[in-house]
Amino acid sequence: MRKLLTIGTLVFLMIFPCLLYPDEVSEMWGTLYKQAKTLRQKYEIMLNIVELDNRDVIPILIEALDELNQQRLYADMKEKVIQNDLRILVVRELGDLKVADASDEIFRVVRDAEDPYLKEEALIALGNVGAREYALNISLILRNLSVYRGEDVAAEEALANGCIYALEKFRDPVGFLPVFYASTAGFSRRITENAERALVNMVEDPSEFLTGLILTESSFEVKLQGLRAERRSGAPENRKFEIATQALNEGLINKPVDQDEETTLRELRRVALEVFIEIEEKNDKPVPLIEQVFYLNGGDDSEKIYAIEALKSIDTEEAAAALARYLAYQNDRQASGVTAKDNRIVIATIRALGSMSSKTGYRELLRAKFLGYPAVVGREAEKALKTME
């Protein structure tokens, strides 16, 4: 008789929900959930509870999750799947409703569940409810995932994704470095991009974190990613300029042991130079470092072009003097009969000097005009000289 009554109530609720007040509907669904005898019944009823999208069901959801957390996993695989699906349903709805009071029960899922995809849903829910009290715990989980990689790649990526999502939502500084290292840990492109996006949102000015990282990390790749993270961040431009200066110095003082490291160090220098070009700060601090780029063994022309543009952007007397010295170096080589394979570098140097506010390069521009360079170089020197008149 009781079973028939329950079925009748269920049918009534599904056909005539409009005849009841929302809180009455929620109460009746809650009663049905408690009376359900099987996991399948509970799951079907919970689907309807979730569809209500009503905060009146919050006590039902919390009680249901508490009950599920205390259950042992079913041995039968089909029952086990339903049990996990039911927990996912409850956890996700608690997150969507932003039920902060459920954070402890949700974290129990993260701590105790075996299914990594259930853990991922719980981590996402913690982010949605704003459970910042668990920021450190989640940071440690993510750090361990980044350092100790196992064989189940999909499971690890699910957990990493949940951790990154939660820490981004928390915007707690404790999560910044774990998310940064996750972005460099070799996860899939999706996880890496999620981590990079999260870094921008987590801390407005991460300079304090990234300065130490760029100066102390032994991995050149990590130094490079640290500079890129600073560049993407909302840090003040003067802080970005300062960190780019530190990164350029690291790119110059460290010596590569193989081709990969050489490529990474070159990229580190290039990104630093791009920051100077973008910011256009009149600051002489990086000028001696930028000047070193011109004389690197094995340095390529594109890197030298970036260095020229960086000095042009800084546009101080010292920056102009560094460019004038570099033009003098090129003029001396031309005078001694050592001709460049093309004229890109000397033309870029001449144009940069001509566009700057200083007249420091006048003498070397005059030399360049009459040194026997190809005619195009002479014409560029003449144009630059006219800007200084």
Secondary structure, DSSP 8 states (H G I E B T S, - for coil): -HHHHHHHHHHHHHH-GGGS-HHHHHHHHHHHHHH--SHHHHHHHHHHHHHH--GGGHHHHHHHHHHHHHS---SSHHHHHHHHHHHHHHHHHHHHTT-GGGHHHHHHHHHH-S-HHHHHHHHHHHHHHT-GGGHHHHHHHHHHHHHS--S-HHHHHHHHHHHHHHHHHHT-GGGHHHHHHHHTTT--HHHHHHHHHHHHHH-S--HHHHHHHHHH-S-HHHHHHHHHHHHHS---HHHHHHHHHHHHHHHHH---SSHHHHHHHHHHHHHHHHHHHHH-----TTHHHHHHHTT-TT--HHHHHHHHHHHHHH-SHHHHHHHHHHHHHHHHHHHTT---SSSHHHHHHHHHHHHSS--TTHHHHHHHHTS---HHHHHHHHHHHHHT-
